[in-house]
Amino acid sequence: MLQATRLAAQELLIEQAWLRVGAEPFERFAAALDAPPHANEQLRRTMAAPRPWKS
């Protein structure tokens, strides 16, 4: 199910936006997406909040 959702989201994004960038800016962008998030107070609160689907 997650795979189908991911594919549908990718298709939607591809249909709505095209962006041309060079190889080096793309590599930096991809690295930023692949990097783990930096811990901060808002992220800690979000991760500690009760999950609606578990109530």
C-alpha positions in Angstrom: 0.0 0.0 0.0 2.8 2.4 0.8 4.5 1.6 -2.5 1.2 2.4 -4.4 0.8 5.7 -2.5 4.4 6.6 -3.2 4.1 5.9 -6.9 0.9 7.9 -7.1 2.5 10.9 -5.4 5.5 10.7 -7.7 3.3 10.7 -10.8 1.3 13.6 -9.5 4.5 15.6 -8.9 5.9 14.7 -12.3 2.7 15.9 -14.0 2.7 19.2 -12.1 6.3 20.4 -12.1 9.5 20.2 -14.2 12.6 21.6 -12.8 16.0 21.6 -14.6 19.1 21.8 -12.5 22.7 20.9 -13.1 24.4 17.7 -11.8 26.1 19.4 -8.9 23.1 21.3 -7.5 21.0 18.1 -7.9 23.6 16.1 -6.0 23.5 18.6 -3.1 19.7 18.6 -3.1 19.5 14.8 -3.2 22.0 14.6 -0.3 20.0 17.0 1.8 16.9 14.9 1.2 18.7 11.7 2.1 20.3 13.1 5.2 18.7 12.4 8.6 16.8 15.3 10.0 18.6 17.5 12.5 17.1 17.1 15.9 15.2 20.2 17.2 12.5 20.9 19.8 9.7 20.9 17.3 10.8 17.5 15.9 11.1 16.1 19.4 7.5 17.3 20.2 6.2 15.9 17.0 7.8 12.5 17.5 6.6 12.4 21.1 3.0 13.3 20.3 0.3 10.6 20.4 -0.4 9.0 17.0 -4.0 9.4 16.0 -4.1 6.0 14.4 -3.0 4.4 17.7 -5.7 5.8 19.9 
